[in-house]
Amino acid sequence: MGALAVFTVHAQTGDIRGFLYNGENGDRISGGFVVALSNGRTGITDLDGYYSLAKMPVGAHTLMAWANDYDTVFVTVQVQANVNTRQDMYLNRQKSFDVVEINRARLVKTTRVGVTTIDAKEIKKIPTIGAEADIIQYLQVLPGVVFSGDQGGQLYIRGGSPVMNRVMLDGLTIYNPFHSIGLYSVFETDLIKTADVSSAGFGAEYGGRVSAVVDIKTRDGNHNRVTGKVGAGTFTSKFLLEGPLKKYVAGRSNSSFVVSFRNSYLKQSSRIFYQYANPDKLPYTFGDLFGKLSFNMANGGYAKLYAFHFSDNVAFPGTTSYNWSANGLGGKFLIVPEQAKTRIDGFFLYSNYRIAQAEADNSPRNSSIGGFNMGMNFTYNFRKDDFKWGIEINGFNTDFNFRNTNNRFVGQLESTTELNVFGNYKLIRKHWVANAGLRGQYYASLGNRSLEPRMQVRYSPVPWVGIKFATGMYSQNLLAANSDRDVVNLFYGFLSGPDNLPKTFDGEAVRTRLQKAQHLVGGFDWTFAKHHYINVEGFYKFFNQITNINRDKLFDDDEQNQDKPAQLRQDYIIERGNAYGGDFSYKYSYRHWYIWSVYSLTWVNRYDGIITYQPVFDRRHNVNLLLSYEFDKKNPTEISLRWNLGSGFPFTQTQGYYEKFDFQNGIGTNYTTGSGSLGVIYSGLNQGRLPYYHRLDFSAKRTWKLKNKREWNVVVSLTNVYNRANIFYYDRVNLTRVNQLPILPAAGFTYSF
């Protein structure tokens, strides 16, 4: 009986769970560790700062909590049988340089395949453009990322076009995250907490895109006092204000607000500072307004509300003008029941996005998308593993009107509903971490279903080495209102999967209106001497079906033209393609130094049923080197350099010219006496290659710390230091070469209070 009683006591268990907080301001600490010294059980905090130690033996346990940049804390907890014991822990920051740490212990507990995590410190390490740090500038140096141009460029991630990338802000989908100039995003850098860039093989919690996901998380406003920042530079100005609605006290509820505004006046300032650069080629203005309310509960739950207005205007004198705007209102929440093992989080958003293009021909070119997306996720923690499942509903309508260069009209007005469910089981064993997931997507208005298995695996024979692998199937409904064959196109709208797709492709029946892809990615990472990190990955993406606008449409698709070839009268074309290659990256971060270097080798191919070609973003070789050095602890000073080398993009060569008639008057058109426009005779699609691209950027910033936590920050920068004449495109009509940005000096300041 005595032995049975002892066994029963030891068999009884309870759970320990809670949150890690910054003890000074109440911010949640993600990527931190809580270790039970009695048995070595370890919990890692998620993005909400939450950790869980399940099925701990009854009795007293000493917990050790630590995180990068924070002091270690020890707490003793008494575990009771079948009870969830809550233990929040508060860590204080270490007094040191603003160093980016390489968290080797965290790598062992996560798969981290095809994923790069960026935090606010890293974004500010890269040389600024226009004296304003922005996440889009750092995205360009990541493995597998190709940026198509300094002016109006787009991001292509491991062979996928921009519409194939889902960009999210705290779970909310942002349709157009980048401004037309291509140098700035819509996100305020000072509010970004982390950004996960999943370039291939991403998990089941993400859907609706077939190439990549950029998941950005923002921080709360200041919980202790009202603070702010004002700044101005050669390109932009900004204002940020934040503070508590209910001040932070450890263990109690609190709330805060933050509002930020940024606007660009490059169109005006370029005529003062950059006359040599032809200011008519820099006609860009934009504005970003963002607000957030955060309500943090004493038990760790929260509610957050967001609102935003983003706008963009481009006006090239005498030729083309574009403008777009995006508005949204939404929020997210977290519920942590006291004695339940399941946490619940969710999000909701209503937004709209509109873009219009005006040209001399006055033809309609506009696009809009508006609607809602909402979802809920449920996470259950086991002793070592966890299971997460969720549901998401998207509803939106698209309105699209466009005339191509052949004066043929393409239009769509459609409402769409999507229902998505996913489940993911995370398994952790001694040397193994695995995520096994399944996502089911039902596109109600299309009548199409998609069942998508996903898998990520990591094997760590020793703590500093990881061998990893991921695969998955993906689908999406949205397609871009521009073509992947366009060299330069600022008109970036959206369409739902169209009804009038070709009935067959490459001799086979077309059975779905969805775009689909399959991913395979694998590699290894190695963290040595604590401060060095090497990552090597290879990937393959097969795009089963891609839908594109048909830029070659010459005839209306009506009864009179059914004798014409389908590829000359249909609104859309179907393609198939693949992308494959590999990346090598190296990171060193210690004391004053931060070094980041990347080499990417990529092949991208498309097949349209007739020819195989390389799209305009097929960059074979891409090199990025980033070097940052920080000194002077009293008044921190940082010098940064970034050098980029890229092989030439494909382009279609010109064979000759002819007089072109659009025959708007039908057989009444007199082509013998009338005057047509200039037509171009093209060579084979993208059979030429532009010259190599390379550019060096430099910036230096210094901070003067004043009394009462006030400070001045001054930044000077040089974009394209040695004034490399990189070609952007060739104007075939005017026979002129259009280059990308010349050398652009800039300066700016911010004052924080």
ZICOR-V12785 format. One record per residue. PSI is psi in whole degrees, -180 to 180 (NA if undefined). D_FIRST is the distance of its C-alpha to the first C-alpha in whole Angstrom. Layout:
PSI:D_FIRST
PSI:D_FIRST
//
This chain:
-41:0
-43:4
-39:5
-39:5
-42:6
-43:9
-40:10
-41:10
-45:12
-25:14
-19:15
138:17
165:20
172:24
146:27
130:30
162:34
-158:37
148:40
130:42
151:45
117:49
-17:48
-36:52
-1:53
5:50
143:50
140:48
113:47
154:47
16:46
170:43
140:40
120:37
130:34
114:31
-21:31
-36:27
4:27
4:31
133:31
135:34
141:36
131:40
140:42
-167:44
-19:47
5:46
12:44
140:41
161:37
133:34
100:31
151:28
51:25
140:24
147:21
138:20
-172:21
137:25
135:27
124:31
139:33
125:36
137:39
160:43
158:46
136:49
5:51
152:49
153:47
143:43
141:41
135:37
140:35
131:31
139:29
116:26
133:24
156:22
131:20
33:23
139:26
109:29
119:30
130:33
98:35
150:39
142:40
121:44
146:46
143:49
145:52
149:53
100:56
179:58
161:61
74:60
141:58
117:57
150:54
112:52
89:49
-39:47
-35:44
-35:44
-35:46
-28:43
1:41
158:44
-45:46
43:50
128:52
15:55
134:54
127:56
129:55
138:58
175:57
-34:60
-44:60
-38:61
-37:64
-4:65
-25:66
146:68
132:72
151:73
122:76
22:78
26:76
114:73
142:70
146:68
-30:65
-30:68
-34:69
-33:66
-30:65
-17:68
9:67
156:64
133:63
1:65
130:67
133:70
125:73
-11:76
154:78
-26:79
111:80
19:79
163:76
160:73
130:70
126:69
113:65
53:65
-1:68
146:67
166:70
-38:69
-16:68
-2:65
128:64
121:61
126:62
145:59
105:59
41:56
-8:55
133:59
127:61
119:64
-42:67
97:69
-5:68
140:71
160:74
-32:77
-22:78
4:75
-14:75
147:72
-178:69
0:69
135:66
119:66
-40:65
-12:64
-7:61
130:60
-57:56
163:55
123:57
121:55
107:58
104:56
-14:59
149:58
32:55
163:53
180:50
-18:50
-15:50
138:53
180:56
1:60
153:61
4:62
-57:62
166:60
133:59
110:59
106:57
132:58
137:55
158:57
167:56
167:56
166:59
129:58
-9:56
-40:57
163:61
124:64
168:65
173:68
133:70
146:73
159:75
147:78
-171:79
-30:82
-39:80
168:78
160:77
159:74
135:72
134:68
134:67
161:63
176:61
142:59
-36:59
118:56
152:55
129:52
127:50
129:46
1:44
166:46
155:48
166:52
157:55
169:57
158:61
140:63
137:66
149:68
136:72
140:73
154:77
142:79
35:83
-34:84
-38:86
-45:88
-27:87
-28:88
-15:92
-46:91
-23:89
46:90
-35:93
-20:93
9:90
83:92
-24:91
-17:91
4:89
53:86
45:86
134:83
147:81
165:78
140:76
123:72
128:70
137:67
148:64
135:61
133:59
130:55
109:53
125:49
159:46
-28:44
7:41
-14:43
169:45
166:48
135:51
137:55
141:58
153:61
144:65
155:67
117:71
141:72
157:76
137:78
135:82
131:84
101:88
121:90
126:93
2:95
-82:93
145:89
146:87
151:83
142:81
157:77
150:75
134:71
146:70
155:66
128:64
-169:60
177:57
162:53
160:50
130:46
129:43
90:40
144:37
-50:35
9:32
154:33
-3:33
133:36
148:39
128:43
157:46
172:50
160:53
151:57
138:60
131:64
165:66
152:70
130:72
139:76
143:78
146:82
136:84
130:88
176:91
-25:95
-5:95
20:93
146:91
127:87
98:84
158:81
144:78
150:75
133:71
150:69
-157:66
158:62
139:59
155:56
163:52
142:48
146:46
126:42
127:40
126:36
127:34
-170:31
-49:29
-30:32
176:34
157:36
130:38
131:41
159:44
170:47
142:50
138:53
129:57
136:60
127:63
160:67
147:70
142:73
115:77
132:79
126:82
142:84
130:87
-177:87
-15:90
11:92
30:92
139:89
138:87
128:83
159:81
136:78
112:77
147:73
141:70
141:67
138:63
138:60
125:56
138:54
138:50
158:48
141:44
126:43
123:40
121:39
130:37
122:36
-173:35
-51:36
0:39
144:40
131:41
141:42
117:43
117:44
160:46
131:48
131:51
126:52
129:56
115:58
93:62
-49:62
-20:66
-20:67
23:65
144:63
155:59
121:58
122:54
99:53
145:51
150:50
134:48
135:48
140:46
132:46
124:44
93:44
-32:44
156:44
-25:44
5:48
136:49
130:48
127:49
158:50
145:51
151:51
162:53
166:54
145:56
154:58
161:61
157:63
-44:65
145:67
158:70
150:73
0:76
167:78
146:78
-12:76
-9:80
132:81
-49:82
124:82
107:81
-14:80
104:80
88:76
-172:75
150:72
153:73
165:70
118:70
157:74
-35:75
49:78
158:76
144:78
-27:77
157:77
125:76
39:77
2:77
150:74
140:73
116:72
-6:69
154:67
3:69
155:66
139:66
155:63
159:62
140:60
148:58
124:57
142:56
161:55
-159:55
157:53
156:53
118:53
116:52
151:53
27:54
-37:52
0:55
137:57
125:56
135:57
129:57
128:58
145:58
151:60
157:60
127:62
127:63
116:64
98:66
-40:66
129:68
135:70
134:73
153:75
139:79
100:82
-13:84
8:87
123:87
-24:91
149:91
143:90
72:88
-177:90
-32:92
-20:95
19:93
-15:91
-9:93
153:92
141:89
-37:86
-9:85
-1:88
-13:87
150:83
-31:82
155:79
154:78
140:75
167:74
152:71
178:70
163:68
136:67
159:66
-157:66
163:64
146:63
129:63
148:62
132:61
135:60
127:60
113:59
128:59
-112:61
-13:64
144:64
120:63
133:64
122:64
142:66
136:65
130:67
135:67
120:69
141:69
134:71
129:71
146:73
146:74
122:76
15:78
-15:79
-50:82
157:81
131:79
167:79
127:77
168:77
-13:78
15:75
89:74
117:74
-50:74
137:73
123:72
134:71
129:70
126:70
127:68
129:69
137:68
128:68
138:67
175:69
86:69
-34:66
-48:68
85:70
132:68
135:71
135:70
132:72
143:71
141:73
128:72
132:74
132:74
129:76
140:76
164:78
145:80
155:79
151:81
159:84
123:87
159:90
130:94
-29:96
-172:99
159:100
167:102
124:103
130:100
138:101
-4:98
46:100
-27:99
14:103
-139:102
-11:105
-6:107
124:106
94:109
-6:108
-26:111
-20:112
169:109
120:107
180:103
172:101
119:100
151:98
133:96
116:95
153:92
-169:91
147:88
119:85
42:83
-10:85
169:86
132:84
165:84
166:85
149:82
136:80
149:79
141:79
129:78
149:77
144:76
154:75
136:75
148:73
141:73
130:71
115:72
126:70
-175:71
159:70
37:67
24:66
154:69
153:70
141:73
125:73
134:76
135:76
144:78
156:78
118:80
132:80
65:81
-46:82
20:85
47:86
131:85
85:87
128:85
138:86
-56:84
171:86
124:90
103:92
-31:94
-46:96
0:98
48:97
147:95
131:92
118:89
164:87
-166:84
135:84
-169:86
129:85
101:84
150:83
159:81
153:80
167:78
157:76
148:74
123:73
141:69
NA:69
//
